[in-house]
Amino acid sequence: MDVLFREKGTYRFGPFLLDPVRRTLLRDGDRVPLTARLFDTLLYLVEHPDRLVEREELERAVWGGRTMETGNLARAISSLRRALLADDMVETVIVTAPGRGYRLGLPVVFEPAPLPPLPAELTDLPTPPPAPVPRRRAAPITALAAVTALLAAVLVWGVIVWSAPRFAPPRLSIIVMPFRTQGEGAHEAMLADNVADDLTADLRHLPGSVVKARESATGLAGRPVGEIGRALGVRYVLDGRMATHAGTVQVQARLIETVSGAQIWDHQYTATAASPWQTQEDIVHDIASALNVTLVDAEVVRAARERPNDPDALDLFFQARSIMDRADNLDQLTTAQHLLEQAIRAEPNFVEALSALGSVLVRKSQGYSDPNYAADDREAEEVTVQALTIDKANPQALAARGQLLASEGKCAEADPIFDAALQGDPNSIQALSGRANCAWLDGRPDATLADLTTILRIDPQGPKTNHYERRAGMAALFAAQYQPALNFLLKCEAREAGGSADTDKLTPIETGRLYLIAAYALAGDLSQARRRAQAFQAIWHHRSVWREATFFHKKQTHTPGFAKVERALQDAGLPMFSDEHASDGVAPADKPLLGSDFTPTPLSMPGGTTIDTAGLQHLIAAQPAPLIVQVGRFREVLPGAIMLTDEQAAESRQAMDADLFRGRPNPGASIVVMGTGTAGVQGYNAALHLVKLGYQHVIWYRGGEEAWAAHGLPAEDKRDE
């Protein structure tokens, strides 16, 4: 059944709600798991209500006209009834006409899907000019899975000497062959067919793809791939085999190029046969996520060979997507940005390229030290609005717009946009990760965990798997789900054996190991937690529980779950606060210190005075009171203090006068500069800069926010301001 162009909407009958686009069935709000074949059987009956559907018609529609074994259709109907949990409604849900066929006995109401809701800023966009007919359209790749082996395979394929093709199959055209089984069991054969069918459906959701169902290959099994390609007009053949043994299902799939016969991808997956529906979904997600990236890589190599000097917009888009799937630095993201900009110049209404460009620009300005962040933010604003002007319901455009708003701290505006994106594409990793991040910042770890778990099921082997698993582990920890937290964090640790001993930066490895300590303690294994705490301090001895908490947002640290984690870390032996008088043997320097949040600082500063907490309390009580300047994390902001960013703390004398005195005359009071704590260069460097600018009576409060908090003195948490 071809459901690609069916009108979006849902069918309601009795207690059931069927969504043909998302391929879901709900009974009283709860999902009913169905295999692909059973879903198609029910859908056909639902789409033809109030009439009898003959057996032969149903077999042609669902089984593609293949010869059926006697009793197979009846068994499928019986399985469908059991899946519907409708034994008490047998003669009302599916009515049997003996010897003739079946019909749906409940009234059916079709409810067209409304357009996804959009924020006010996008409801009055101008009508775009008619779009030029593009040469090719791009496929948004929702599952960003990539491993080194895949890239290596594509590169090897790219250097094969190709013979001149005798036919030119369409780009991204593919046949999913029937999966072979090693056993004789009916369950194994059914699972293999369902996996092939669901992979076909998944690939068909890529715009621009030409996907032939396995029924198209009837009579071609065992034939050379070149013959299959010519017979069906496809560029790629996907085939596989499956075997079940001892409660597990082992699947091997491979992708072959039909013109050359070269195998460009091979993938193996083992799933636990917990339930047929879950096993089937896990297998399909794993293969599809890896295959999507492989197809993009394959087209990049092909375009470089066939059109090295004249890439079209789709070529440029694929090149950018291939880079984005693996990018982990600013240069790579900038390269992807330029490729997408070229693609858009060639096809100005290329929505997928506009959406991808918005995502790249947000990643640049938020995750890296982007020197052009202001210009990139402006461009992200322009391209995301342009994409939604062209197609207000496009899931990729909506997800990119949501990412931009979330990066600006506007999660209240971003959340409904992410929801709208997921209405159009429930598997959008961009939208799921954006919504998970907003929930995380809002102090809702349960919602964060739900979306991250969905991502990991959609894309279990992606390039950001460690990031998602670590975040899921922390979300589970704060949501009091301690065993899942341990499982997620231990998997991350296993992939990151060794790790860095860098004491200056907040690294993902350090974060994961820190919260593993809390997970063990809260799960009841305090001895393991204490052993890990000792090992942690041997490497990262500057860390304290309070200091680590400054890297979270205010709403997160004010939740009950976070307080439990802090207590667990202390129970394991980690200090709540650092000692403001401790020395690391760092000599005073009259030049700025190089380093980051945890770089050790000296006990004194040349050209100024260094004080401790008692000294600052004395100054505040004296007259005139000092001017207090803070350049830390702003978890403990003193009354009347001036908060400056690192950039503001390094400005010229004229700009600094404006920041410090806000247009008032210099009162001649002392200037006290403080950072987050004894470790971290921001406070030291800011105080040194004021001395060099010629300010008098500059004082460095070395203990900073941490020491002030350790003494329980008055302050306000302003991290979100």
SEFISE-348551 format. One record per residue (C-alpha): chain; residue number from 0; x, z, y. Coordinates in steps of 0.02 Angstrom, whole numbers, always signed. Layout:
! residues N
A_NUM_X_Z_Y .
...
! end
This chain:
! residues 721
A_0_+0_+0_+0 .
A_1_+67_-47_+169 .
A_2_+32_+97_+289 .
A_3_+158_+48_+422 .
A_4_+30_-20_+545 .
A_5_-115_+97_+509 .
A_6_-195_+173_+663 .
A_7_-129_+347_+694 .
A_8_-255_+481_+657 .
A_9_-320_+596_+521 .
A_10_-460_+594_+394 .
A_11_-566_+749_+375 .
A_12_-673_+775_+218 .
A_13_-739_+942_+160 .
A_14_-601_+1073_+176 .
A_15_-466_+938_+178 .
A_16_-368_+853_+318 .
A_17_-265_+700_+271 .
A_18_-133_+626_+386 .
A_19_-80_+452_+323 .
A_20_+65_+435_+445 .
A_21_+146_+601_+408 .
A_22_+86_+584_+227 .
A_23_+22_+762_+220 .
A_24_-136_+839_+151 .
A_25_-200_+1009_+207 .
A_26_-336_+1115_+129 .
A_27_-401_+1247_+250 .
A_28_-235_+1232_+344 .
A_29_-122_+1250_+190 .
A_30_-17_+1104_+131 .
A_31_-65_+1025_-36 .
A_32_+91_+954_-122 .
A_33_+62_+778_-190 .
A_34_+179_+650_-266 .
A_35_+189_+483_-178 .
A_36_+80_+401_-310 .
A_37_-56_+533_-304 .
A_38_-56_+530_-114 .
A_39_-79_+342_-112 .
A_40_-220_+356_-240 .
A_41_-313_+483_-134 .
A_42_-279_+388_+26 .
A_43_-355_+229_-44 .
A_44_-512_+321_-96 .
A_45_-522_+406_+74 .
A_46_-503_+239_+165 .
A_47_-645_+165_+62 .
A_48_-778_+302_+66 .
A_49_-958_+286_+11 .
A_50_-923_+149_-115 .
A_51_-860_+136_-291 .
A_52_-678_+80_-305 .
A_53_-658_-20_-464 .
A_54_-517_+30_-582 .
A_55_-430_-138_-565 .
A_56_-439_-130_-374 .
A_57_-363_+44_-370 .
A_58_-226_-8_-492 .
A_59_-182_-159_-384 .
A_60_-181_-57_-224 .
A_61_-78_+89_-288 .
A_62_+23_+18_-432 .
A_63_+54_-153_-356 .
A_64_-39_-244_-493 .
A_65_+80_-191_-631 .
A_66_+11_-180_-806 .
A_67_-48_-3_-836 .
A_68_-41_+94_-997 .
A_69_-212_+145_-1059 .
A_70_-261_+313_-987 .
A_71_-130_+317_-848 .
A_72_-255_+299_-707 .
A_73_-370_+429_-784 .
A_74_-223_+549_-800 .
A_75_-175_+516_-619 .
A_76_-352_+558_-562 .
A_77_-349_+715_-668 .
A_78_-181_+766_-593 .
A_79_-250_+731_-420 .
A_80_-399_+843_-449 .
A_81_-287_+984_-509 .
A_82_-173_+962_-359 .
A_83_-323_+973_-244 .
A_84_-368_+1141_-322 .
A_85_-543_+1070_-331 .
A_86_-598_+1108_-508 .
A_87_-754_+1185_-434 .
A_88_-786_+1025_-336 .
A_89_-745_+895_-468 .
A_90_-903_+795_-448 .
A_91_-904_+806_-258 .
A_92_-723_+765_-213 .
A_93_-688_+625_-338 .
A_94_-836_+555_-431 .
A_95_-807_+456_-592 .
A_96_-911_+307_-642 .
A_97_-870_+296_-829 .
A_98_-790_+132_-875 .
A_99_-798_+66_-696 .
A_100_-699_+167_-569 .
A_101_-701_+308_-443 .
A_102_-766_+353_-271 .
A_103_-746_+493_-146 .
A_104_-902_+600_-143 .
A_105_-876_+691_+21 .
A_106_-917_+620_+194 .
A_107_-760_+561_+283 .
A_108_-731_+573_+471 .
A_109_-585_+479_+548 .
A_110_-510_+567_+700 .
A_111_-395_+454_+803 .
A_112_-235_+540_+858 .
A_113_-227_+574_+1045 .
A_114_-70_+530_+1138 .
A_115_+53_+675_+1135 .
A_116_+36_+787_+1288 .
A_117_+165_+759_+1422 .
A_118_+219_+867_+1567 .
A_119_+149_+829_+1738 .
A_120_+311_+751_+1795 .
A_121_+287_+609_+1669 .
A_122_+100_+576_+1686 .
A_123_+109_+473_+1846 .
A_124_+255_+361_+1804 .
A_125_+244_+184_+1873 .
A_126_+189_+45_+1757 .
A_127_+345_-47_+1700 .
A_128_+362_-235_+1717 .
A_129_+327_-337_+1560 .
A_130_+469_-311_+1438 .
A_131_+573_-463_+1392 .
A_132_+566_-507_+1210 .
A_133_+722_-426_+1138 .
A_134_+835_-519_+1021 .
A_135_+836_-372_+903 .
A_136_+773_-195_+909 .
A_137_+867_-45_+854 .
A_138_+824_+84_+723 .
A_139_+828_+266_+780 .
A_140_+924_+361_+650 .
A_141_+841_+533_+637 .
A_142_+950_+604_+498 .
A_143_+1131_+615_+556 .
A_144_+1220_+642_+390 .
A_145_+1400_+587_+367 .
A_146_+1544_+632_+258 .
A_147_+1721_+565_+254 .
A_148_+1691_+479_+89 .
A_149_+1553_+375_+163 .
A_150_+1657_+314_+308 .
A_151_+1803_+277_+193 .
A_152_+1689_+174_+81 .
A_153_+1625_+72_+228 .
A_154_+1801_+41_+292 .
A_155_+1858_-17_+121 .
A_156_+1708_-132_+113 .
A_157_+1751_-199_+285 .
A_158_+1919_-271_+229 .
A_159_+1848_-363_+77 .
A_160_+1872_-551_+88 .
A_161_+1696_-619_+104 .
A_162_+1641_-786_+36 .
A_163_+1530_-892_+147 .
A_164_+1352_-837_+116 .
A_165_+1227_-963_+54 .
A_166_+1084_-869_+134 .
A_167_+1069_-757_+286 .
A_168_+958_-608_+246 .
A_169_+886_-507_+390 .
A_170_+982_-362_+462 .
A_171_+941_-196_+378 .
A_172_+843_-284_+240 .
A_173_+845_-187_+76 .
A_174_+761_-174_-93 .
A_175_+743_-5_-177 .
A_176_+757_-44_-363 .
A_177_+667_+61_-495 .
A_178_+776_+212_-534 .
A_179_+837_+212_-715 .
A_180_+810_+367_-822 .
A_181_+916_+428_-967 .
A_182_+777_+520_-1056 .
A_183_+610_+471_-1128 .
A_184_+505_+607_-1044 .
A_185_+354_+553_-944 .
A_186_+392_+683_-811 .
A_187_+567_+612_-783 .
A_188_+500_+434_-771 .
A_189_+365_+488_-648 .
A_190_+492_+582_-541 .
A_191_+607_+430_-539 .
A_192_+465_+316_-483 .
A_193_+410_+438_-349 .
A_194_+587_+457_-280 .
A_195_+604_+267_-268 .
A_196_+434_+253_-183 .
A_197_+471_+391_-58 .
A_198_+642_+317_-16 .
A_199_+555_+152_+17 .
A_200_+431_+238_+133 .
A_201_+571_+332_+223 .
A_202_+673_+175_+254 .
A_203_+519_+81_+317 .
A_204_+508_+203_+462 .
A_205_+666_+126_+536 .
A_206_+604_-3_+662 .
A_207_+681_-172_+629 .
A_208_+707_-138_+444 .
A_209_+639_-250_+306 .
A_210_+611_-143_+152 .
A_211_+545_-213_-12 .
A_212_+461_-94_-133 .
A_213_+526_-75_-310 .
A_214_+376_-172_-377 .
A_215_+449_-327_-292 .
A_216_+594_-319_-413 .
A_217_+485_-335_-568 .
A_218_+578_-449_-688 .
A_219_+741_-438_-590 .
A_220_+811_-279_-669 .
A_221_+985_-310_-739 .
A_222_+1008_-472_-642 .
A_223_+1161_-498_-530 .
A_224_+1137_-425_-357 .
A_225_+1168_-595_-278 .
A_226_+1022_-666_-374 .
A_227_+913_-518_-324 .
A_228_+962_-540_-142 .
A_229_+920_-726_-140 .
A_230_+757_-702_-234 .
A_231_+695_-566_-117 .
A_232_+787_-612_+44 .
A_233_+874_-445_+65 .
A_234_+1049_-396_+117 .
A_235_+1064_-234_+19 .
A_236_+1010_-169_-151 .
A_237_+987_+17_-179 .
A_238_+978_+71_-359 .
A_239_+1003_+233_-451 .
A_240_+987_+331_-609 .
A_241_+916_+501_-647 .
A_242_+936_+630_-785 .
A_243_+857_+801_-809 .
A_244_+945_+937_-905 .
A_245_+931_+1127_-917 .
A_246_+821_+1147_-764 .
A_247_+919_+1029_-652 .
A_248_+897_+849_-598 .
A_249_+1052_+742_-574 .
A_250_+1035_+584_-470 .
A_251_+1162_+448_-434 .
A_252_+1123_+312_-307 .
A_253_+1226_+165_-247 .
A_254_+1209_+33_-112 .
A_255_+1269_-144_-147 .
A_256_+1288_-289_-25 .
A_257_+1201_-439_-102 .
A_258_+1309_-579_-28 .
A_259_+1477_-513_-86 .
A_260_+1422_-398_-227 .
A_261_+1527_-259_-151 .
A_262_+1473_-79_-180 .
A_263_+1483_+4_-10 .
A_264_+1412_+175_-49 .
A_265_+1394_+292_-197 .
A_266_+1307_+459_-188 .
A_267_+1277_+597_-316 .
A_268_+1155_+739_-297 .
A_269_+1102_+884_-409 .
A_270_+939_+975_-377 .
A_271_+861_+1125_-459 .
A_272_+698_+1076_-540 .
A_273_+599_+1217_-461 .
A_274_+440_+1115_-438 .
A_275_+412_+927_-453 .
A_276_+356_+910_-272 .
A_277_+499_+1013_-201 .
A_278_+629_+928_-312 .
A_279_+566_+757_-261 .
A_280_+571_+800_-75 .
A_281_+746_+874_-86 .
A_282_+815_+721_-176 .
A_283_+736_+599_-54 .
A_284_+796_+694_+100 .
A_285_+974_+705_+33 .
A_286_+989_+522_-13 .
A_287_+897_+455_+139 .
A_288_+997_+555_+265 .
A_289_+1163_+495_+196 .
A_290_+1100_+318_+169 .
A_291_+1038_+298_+348 .
A_292_+1212_+331_+417 .
A_293_+1292_+217_+288 .
A_294_+1179_+73_+337 .
A_295_+1226_+95_+520 .
A_296_+1411_+100_+476 .
A_297_+1391_-56_+369 .
A_298_+1310_-152_+511 .
A_299_+1448_-96_+630 .
A_300_+1581_-168_+513 .
A_301_+1482_-327_+487 .
A_302_+1455_-354_+674 .
A_303_+1641_-327_+709 .
A_304_+1682_-462_+582 .
A_305_+1546_-588_+624 .
A_306_+1531_-562_+814 .
A_307_+1695_-481_+869 .
A_308_+1686_-552_+1045 .
A_309_+1499_-566_+1072 .
A_310_+1408_-409_+1012 .
A_311_+1223_-404_+1048 .
A_312_+1126_-252_+1106 .
A_313_+1089_-194_+929 .
A_314_+1273_-210_+881 .
A_315_+1321_-101_+1029 .
A_316_+1184_+24_+986 .
A_317_+1244_+38_+806 .
A_318_+1424_+63_+863 .
A_319_+1369_+203_+977 .
A_320_+1261_+285_+843 .
A_321_+1406_+281_+719 .
A_322_+1515_+371_+845 .
A_323_+1379_+496_+892 .
A_324_+1355_+545_+709 .
A_325_+1534_+611_+704 .
A_326_+1582_+645_+886 .
A_327_+1664_+813_+917 .
A_328_+1755_+784_+1080 .
A_329_+1725_+719_+1256 .
A_330_+1818_+554_+1232 .
A_331_+1711_+503_+1084 .
A_332_+1550_+543_+1174 .
A_333_+1608_+447_+1327 .
A_334_+1645_+295_+1218 .
A_335_+1469_+306_+1145 .
A_336_+1400_+321_+1322 .
A_337_+1485_+160_+1378 .
A_338_+1425_+64_+1225 .
A_339_+1246_+119_+1255 .
A_340_+1258_+72_+1439 .
A_341_+1314_-103_+1387 .
A_342_+1169_-116_+1265 .
A_343_+1046_-67_+1402 .
A_344_+1120_-194_+1523 .
A_345_+1087_-327_+1390 .
A_346_+911_-262_+1352 .
A_347_+848_-151_+1494 .
A_348_+692_-97_+1398 .
A_349_+786_-45_+1241 .
A_350_+699_+124_+1220 .
A_351_+805_+187_+1076 .
A_352_+966_+151_+1172 .
A_353_+898_+236_+1328 .
A_354_+850_+388_+1224 .
A_355_+1017_+396_+1136 .
A_356_+1107_+382_+1304 .
A_357_+1008_+530_+1371 .
A_358_+1058_+633_+1220 .
A_359_+1242_+586_+1237 .
A_360_+1245_+633_+1420 .
A_361_+1165_+802_+1386 .
A_362_+1291_+836_+1247 .
A_363_+1434_+793_+1365 .
A_364_+1379_+903_+1508 .
A_365_+1329_+1052_+1401 .
A_366_+1451_+1061_+1257 .
A_367_+1614_+1000_+1335 .
A_368_+1712_+1018_+1496 .
A_369_+1638_+861_+1570 .
A_370_+1724_+822_+1736 .
A_371_+1581_+704_+1781 .
A_372_+1441_+824_+1735 .
A_373_+1347_+800_+1900 .
A_374_+1342_+610_+1882 .
A_375_+1302_+623_+1697 .
A_376_+1157_+741_+1732 .
A_377_+1086_+620_+1860 .
A_378_+1102_+475_+1738 .
A_379_+1020_+577_+1599 .
A_380_+874_+611_+1715 .
A_381_+856_+425_+1755 .
A_382_+869_+356_+1578 .
A_383_+752_+483_+1497 .
A_384_+618_+449_+1628 .
A_385_+646_+262_+1607 .
A_386_+626_+274_+1418 .
A_387_+463_+368_+1435 .
A_388_+402_+247_+1568 .
A_389_+418_+110_+1438 .
A_390_+346_+210_+1293 .
A_391_+270_+380_+1334 .
A_392_+244_+423_+1151 .
A_393_+414_+372_+1084 .
A_394_+482_+520_+982 .
A_395_+665_+484_+1021 .
A_396_+629_+470_+1207 .
A_397_+528_+631_+1205 .
A_398_+665_+723_+1110 .
A_399_+798_+665_+1233 .
A_400_+691_+719_+1381 .
A_401_+664_+889_+1301 .
A_402_+850_+909_+1273 .
A_403_+884_+876_+1456 .
A_404_+755_+1002_+1515 .
A_405_+817_+1133_+1392 .
A_406_+995_+1107_+1451 .
A_407_+933_+1149_+1627 .
A_408_+856_+1311_+1565 .
A_409_+679_+1242_+1573 .
A_410_+625_+1283_+1396 .
A_411_+446_+1316_+1450 .
A_412_+436_+1133_+1500 .
A_413_+541_+1070_+1355 .
A_414_+444_+1153_+1213 .
A_415_+283_+1049_+1231 .
A_416_+390_+892_+1241 .
A_417_+480_+938_+1080 .
A_418_+310_+970_+1000 .
A_419_+252_+798_+1057 .
A_420_+409_+718_+984 .
A_421_+378_+805_+817 .
A_422_+198_+746_+817 .
A_423_+265_+568_+815 .
A_424_+414_+604_+701 .
A_425_+408_+767_+603 .
A_426_+587_+737_+545 .
A_427_+665_+721_+718 .
A_428_+823_+826_+709 .
A_429_+845_+811_+897 .
A_430_+675_+888_+930 .
A_431_+691_+1020_+794 .
A_432_+863_+1075_+852 .
A_433_+808_+1077_+1035 .
A_434_+655_+1181_+995 .
A_435_+759_+1297_+886 .
A_436_+882_+1324_+1027 .
A_437_+743_+1365_+1151 .
A_438_+670_+1491_+1028 .
A_439_+843_+1565_+1005 .
A_440_+868_+1589_+1191 .
A_441_+694_+1661_+1205 .
A_442_+731_+1797_+1078 .
A_443_+620_+1724_+939 .
A_444_+735_+1719_+787 .
A_445_+593_+1687_+663 .
A_446_+545_+1525_+750 .
A_447_+729_+1477_+763 .
A_448_+755_+1504_+577 .
A_449_+600_+1401_+532 .
A_450_+659_+1247_+628 .
A_451_+840_+1262_+569 .
A_452_+784_+1277_+388 .
A_453_+684_+1118_+410 .
A_454_+837_+1028_+481 .
A_455_+944_+1083_+334 .
A_456_+816_+1016_+213 .
A_457_+801_+850_+305 .
A_458_+989_+828_+326 .
A_459_+1080_+942_+203 .
A_460_+1250_+857_+214 .
A_461_+1259_+808_+397 .
A_462_+1409_+826_+512 .
A_463_+1329_+977_+597 .
A_464_+1279_+1067_+437 .
A_465_+1399_+1210_+469 .
A_466_+1331_+1233_+645 .
A_467_+1152_+1237_+585 .
A_468_+1190_+1353_+439 .
A_469_+1286_+1474_+549 .
A_470_+1146_+1478_+677 .
A_471_+1019_+1498_+537 .
A_472_+1120_+1643_+467 .
A_473_+1122_+1731_+634 .
A_474_+937_+1698_+662 .
A_475_+898_+1769_+489 .
A_476_+1004_+1921_+529 .
A_477_+911_+1959_+691 .
A_478_+746_+1926_+601 .
A_479_+789_+2061_+472 .
A_480_+806_+1933_+330 .
A_481_+973_+1999_+271 .
A_482_+997_+1910_+104 .
A_483_+961_+1737_+177 .
A_484_+1079_+1782_+320 .
A_485_+1216_+1822_+194 .
A_486_+1186_+1660_+100 .
A_487_+1196_+1550_+255 .
A_488_+1350_+1635_+328 .
A_489_+1444_+1640_+162 .
A_490_+1418_+1453_+139 .
A_491_+1495_+1424_+311 .
A_492_+1642_+1536_+270 .
A_493_+1673_+1446_+106 .
A_494_+1692_+1281_+198 .
A_495_+1806_+1359_+329 .
A_496_+1933_+1448_+220 .
A_497_+2079_+1509_+324 .
A_498_+2021_+1483_+501 .
A_499_+2102_+1514_+668 .
A_500_+2189_+1672_+727 .
A_501_+2166_+1620_+908 .
A_502_+2126_+1780_+1003 .
A_503_+2087_+1695_+1168 .
A_504_+1930_+1595_+1128 .
A_505_+1761_+1629_+1055 .
A_506_+1770_+1518_+900 .
A_507_+1628_+1475_+780 .
A_508_+1733_+1540_+634 .
A_509_+1756_+1708_+719 .
A_510_+1571_+1719_+761 .
A_511_+1519_+1684_+582 .
A_512_+1637_+1814_+510 .
A_513_+1586_+1945_+637 .
A_514_+1402_+1931_+591 .
A_515_+1443_+1926_+406 .
A_516_+1504_+2105_+432 .
A_517_+1334_+2153_+502 .
A_518_+1242_+2058_+364 .
A_519_+1335_+2153_+228 .
A_520_+1304_+2319_+314 .
A_521_+1119_+2287_+339 .
A_522_+1100_+2220_+161 .
A_523_+1166_+2387_+97 .
A_524_+1347_+2345_+54 .
A_525_+1435_+2453_+183 .
A_526_+1600_+2457_+86 .
A_527_+1613_+2267_+93 .
A_528_+1565_+2272_+276 .
A_529_+1704_+2395_+314 .
A_530_+1835_+2294_+219 .
A_531_+1785_+2141_+317 .
A_532_+1787_+2238_+481 .
A_533_+1967_+2291_+449 .
A_534_+2018_+2111_+411 .
A_535_+1926_+2052_+566 .
A_536_+2015_+2174_+681 .
A_537_+2184_+2126_+607 .
A_538_+2157_+1950_+678 .
A_539_+2040_+1973_+826 .
A_540_+2089_+2145_+888 .
A_541_+2022_+2115_+1065 .
A_542_+1843_+2106_+1006 .
A_543_+1718_+2246_+1037 .
A_544_+1534_+2251_+993 .
A_545_+1482_+2261_+1176 .
A_546_+1593_+2116_+1227 .
A_547_+1526_+2003_+1089 .
A_548_+1349_+2041_+1146 .
A_549_+1385_+1972_+1320 .
A_550_+1384_+1796_+1248 .
A_551_+1199_+1811_+1207 .
A_552_+1056_+1792_+1328 .
A_553_+964_+1941_+1398 .
A_554_+806_+1915_+1295 .
A_555_+905_+1908_+1135 .
A_556_+1000_+2071_+1162 .
A_557_+842_+2164_+1210 .
A_558_+757_+2134_+1042 .
A_559_+748_+2268_+904 .
A_560_+839_+2154_+783 .
A_561_+989_+2140_+897 .
A_562_+1002_+2328_+918 .
A_563_+1007_+2346_+728 .
A_564_+1149_+2220_+718 .
A_565_+1250_+2314_+850 .
A_566_+1228_+2477_+755 .
A_567_+1278_+2394_+592 .
A_568_+1440_+2328_+668 .
A_569_+1482_+2502_+729 .
A_570_+1441_+2577_+558 .
A_571_+1565_+2454_+483 .
A_572_+1702_+2520_+598 .
A_573_+1707_+2402_+746 .
A_574_+1722_+2487_+917 .
A_575_+1575_+2477_+1036 .
A_576_+1691_+2468_+1188 .
A_577_+1873_+2426_+1219 .
A_578_+1991_+2552_+1300 .
A_579_+2014_+2503_+1483 .
A_580_+2186_+2587_+1486 .
A_581_+2255_+2501_+1330 .
A_582_+2408_+2391_+1357 .
A_583_+2454_+2231_+1264 .
A_584_+2626_+2224_+1344 .
A_585_+2583_+2079_+1460 .
A_586_+2696_+2074_+1613 .
A_587_+2617_+2056_+1787 .
A_588_+2629_+1879_+1855 .
A_589_+2602_+1807_+2029 .
A_590_+2530_+1647_+1954 .
A_591_+2359_+1628_+1874 .
A_592_+2353_+1673_+1690 .
A_593_+2317_+1533_+1568 .
A_594_+2187_+1578_+1441 .
A_595_+2004_+1614_+1411 .
A_596_+1879_+1752_+1378 .
A_597_+1993_+1858_+1267 .
A_598_+2166_+1828_+1340 .
A_599_+2257_+1997_+1364 .
A_600_+2292_+2050_+1543 .
A_601_+2430_+2158_+1620 .
A_602_+2403_+2336_+1681 .
A_603_+2434_+2289_+1863 .
A_604_+2426_+2144_+1985 .
A_605_+2562_+2097_+2112 .
A_606_+2508_+2099_+2294 .
A_607_+2355_+2207_+2263 .
A_608_+2299_+2372_+2190 .
A_609_+2235_+2403_+2014 .
A_610_+2107_+2539_+1982 .
A_611_+2006_+2610_+1837 .
A_612_+1824_+2663_+1828 .
A_613_+1854_+2833_+1908 .
A_614_+1946_+2748_+2051 .
A_615_+1803_+2628_+2082 .
A_616_+1676_+2769_+2083 .
A_617_+1782_+2857_+2215 .
A_618_+1790_+2699_+2323 .
A_619_+1602_+2671_+2313 .
A_620_+1570_+2850_+2369 .
A_621_+1689_+2831_+2518 .
A_622_+1655_+2749_+2687 .
A_623_+1661_+2606_+2718 .
A_624_+1603_+2554_+2544 .
A_625_+1703_+2413_+2465 .
A_626_+1643_+2235_+2444 .
A_627_+1623_+2208_+2256 .
A_628_+1649_+2033_+2185 .
A_629_+1603_+1996_+2003 .
A_630_+1660_+1843_+1905 .
A_631_+1617_+1903_+1730 .
A_632_+1474_+1877_+1609 .
A_633_+1354_+1972_+1725 .
A_634_+1287_+2089_+1590 .
A_635_+1327_+2238_+1704 .
A_636_+1309_+2189_+1886 .
A_637_+1344_+2331_+2006 .
A_638_+1221_+2367_+2148 .
A_639_+1257_+2253_+2296 .
A_640_+1391_+2153_+2205 .
A_641_+1421_+1969_+2243 .
A_642_+1419_+1860_+2088 .
A_643_+1536_+1710_+2090 .
A_644_+1568_+1575_+1960 .
A_645_+1746_+1537_+1907 .
A_646_+1742_+1382_+2018 .
A_647_+1683_+1480_+2170 .
A_648_+1816_+1612_+2141 .
A_649_+1950_+1478_+2162 .
A_650_+1887_+1400_+2324 .
A_651_+1971_+1380_+2495 .
A_652_+1979_+1520_+2624 .
A_653_+1838_+1443_+2725 .
A_654_+1723_+1426_+2574 .
A_655_+1772_+1599_+2514 .
A_656_+1729_+1676_+2682 .
A_657_+1557_+1599_+2670 .
A_658_+1532_+1664_+2493 .
A_659_+1597_+1839_+2528 .
A_660_+1527_+1878_+2698 .
A_661_+1372_+1766_+2700 .
A_662_+1392_+1727_+2886 .
A_663_+1426_+1908_+2936 .
A_664_+1591_+1961_+3018 .
A_665_+1725_+2028_+2903 .
A_666_+1692_+2215_+2903 .
A_667_+1873_+2252_+2855 .
A_668_+1821_+2340_+2696 .
A_669_+1918_+2332_+2534 .
A_670_+1875_+2191_+2414 .
A_671_+1857_+2245_+2232 .
A_672_+1865_+2105_+2104 .
A_673_+1805_+2130_+1925 .
A_674_+1782_+2022_+1772 .
A_675_+1701_+2059_+1604 .
A_676_+1836_+2172_+1534 .
A_677_+2020_+2207_+1508 .
A_678_+2035_+2047_+1405 .
A_679_+1993_+1886_+1495 .
A_680_+2084_+1802_+1639 .
A_681_+1939_+1774_+1760 .
A_682_+1947_+1939_+1854 .
A_683_+2137_+1943_+1865 .
A_684_+2149_+1763_+1927 .
A_685_+2011_+1785_+2056 .
A_686_+2095_+1941_+2129 .
A_687_+2263_+1851_+2134 .
A_688_+2182_+1703_+2223 .
A_689_+2110_+1815_+2359 .
A_690_+2282_+1891_+2388 .
A_691_+2359_+1717_+2407 .
A_692_+2219_+1669_+2529 .
A_693_+2278_+1811_+2642 .
A_694_+2141_+1940_+2616 .
A_695_+2194_+2120_+2643 .
A_696_+2154_+2268_+2531 .
A_697_+2119_+2167_+2375 .
A_698_+2087_+2281_+2225 .
A_699_+2074_+2230_+2043 .
A_700_+1958_+2334_+1935 .
A_701_+2036_+2297_+1766 .
A_702_+1904_+2381_+1657 .
A_703_+1769_+2266_+1726 .
A_704_+1590_+2263_+1665 .
A_705_+1635_+2332_+1494 .
A_706_+1717_+2490_+1560 .
A_707_+1574_+2517_+1683 .
A_708_+1449_+2503_+1539 .
A_709_+1554_+2620_+1430 .
A_710_+1532_+2756_+1562 .
A_711_+1345_+2727_+1571 .
A_712_+1347_+2691_+1758 .
A_713_+1207_+2603_+1856 .
A_714_+1204_+2414_+1838 .
A_715_+1084_+2270_+1806 .
A_716_+1088_+2134_+1673 .
A_717_+1087_+1967_+1765 .
A_718_+1150_+1849_+1630 .
A_719_+1001_+1732_+1648 .
A_720_+1013_+1715_+1838 .
! end
